[in-house]
Amino acid sequence: MQHNQTFSMSKKWAIKRITVNLALDEAKKLEKYCDQTGRPATDVIRELIRGLPVTRTE
């Protein structure tokens, strides 16, 4: 996975760009879902990441 950090002045937060390698069937499934829902892949992936269970360590 590649990590490139990009900062956007038009947004309130910094953006970290990543490259994800998907198996062909995973990429096709994501593309089909995006076509069916009219949502961009970035939004779908962000929503899935936000839903991940994470234990807080403070």
C-alpha positions as CSV (number, residue, x, y, z in Angstrom):
1,M,0.0,0.0,0.0
2,Q,1.4,3.4,-1.0
3,H,1.0,6.4,1.2
4,N,1.1,10.0,-0.2
5,Q,0.2,12.9,2.0
6,T,-1.7,15.7,0.3
7,F,-3.0,18.8,1.9
8,S,-6.0,20.6,0.6
9,M,-6.6,24.3,1.4
10,S,-10.3,24.0,0.5
11,K,-11.1,21.4,3.1
12,K,-11.0,21.6,6.9
13,W,-8.8,18.5,7.2
14,A,-5.6,17.1,5.8
15,I,-6.1,14.4,3.2
16,K,-3.9,11.3,3.1
17,R,-3.9,9.6,-0.3
18,I,-3.5,5.8,-0.4
19,T,-3.3,3.2,-3.1
20,V,-5.1,-0.1,-2.5
21,N,-4.4,-3.2,-4.5
22,L,-7.6,-5.2,-5.1
23,A,-8.1,-8.6,-6.6
24,L,-10.0,-8.4,-9.9
25,D,-13.2,-9.7,-8.3
26,E,-13.0,-7.2,-5.5
27,A,-12.5,-4.3,-7.9
28,K,-15.5,-5.5,-10.0
29,K,-17.7,-5.8,-7.0
30,L,-16.8,-2.3,-5.8
31,E,-17.4,-0.9,-9.3
32,K,-20.7,-2.7,-9.6
33,Y,-21.8,-1.4,-6.2
34,C,-20.8,2.2,-7.2
35,D,-22.7,1.9,-10.5
36,Q,-25.8,0.6,-8.7
37,T,-25.8,3.2,-5.9
38,G,-24.4,6.2,-7.9
39,R,-21.8,6.7,-5.2
40,P,-18.1,7.2,-5.9
41,A,-15.7,4.5,-4.7
42,T,-13.9,7.0,-2.4
43,D,-17.1,7.6,-0.5
44,V,-17.9,3.9,-0.2
45,I,-14.5,3.1,1.1
46,R,-14.5,6.0,3.6
47,E,-17.8,4.8,5.0
48,L,-16.5,1.2,5.4
49,I,-13.4,2.5,7.1
50,R,-15.4,4.7,9.5
51,G,-17.5,1.6,10.4
52,L,-14.4,-0.4,11.5
53,P,-14.4,-1.3,15.2
54,V,-11.4,0.3,16.9
55,T,-10.4,0.1,20.6
56,R,-9.5,3.5,21.9
57,T,-6.1,3.8,23.6
58,E,-5.5,7.0,25.5
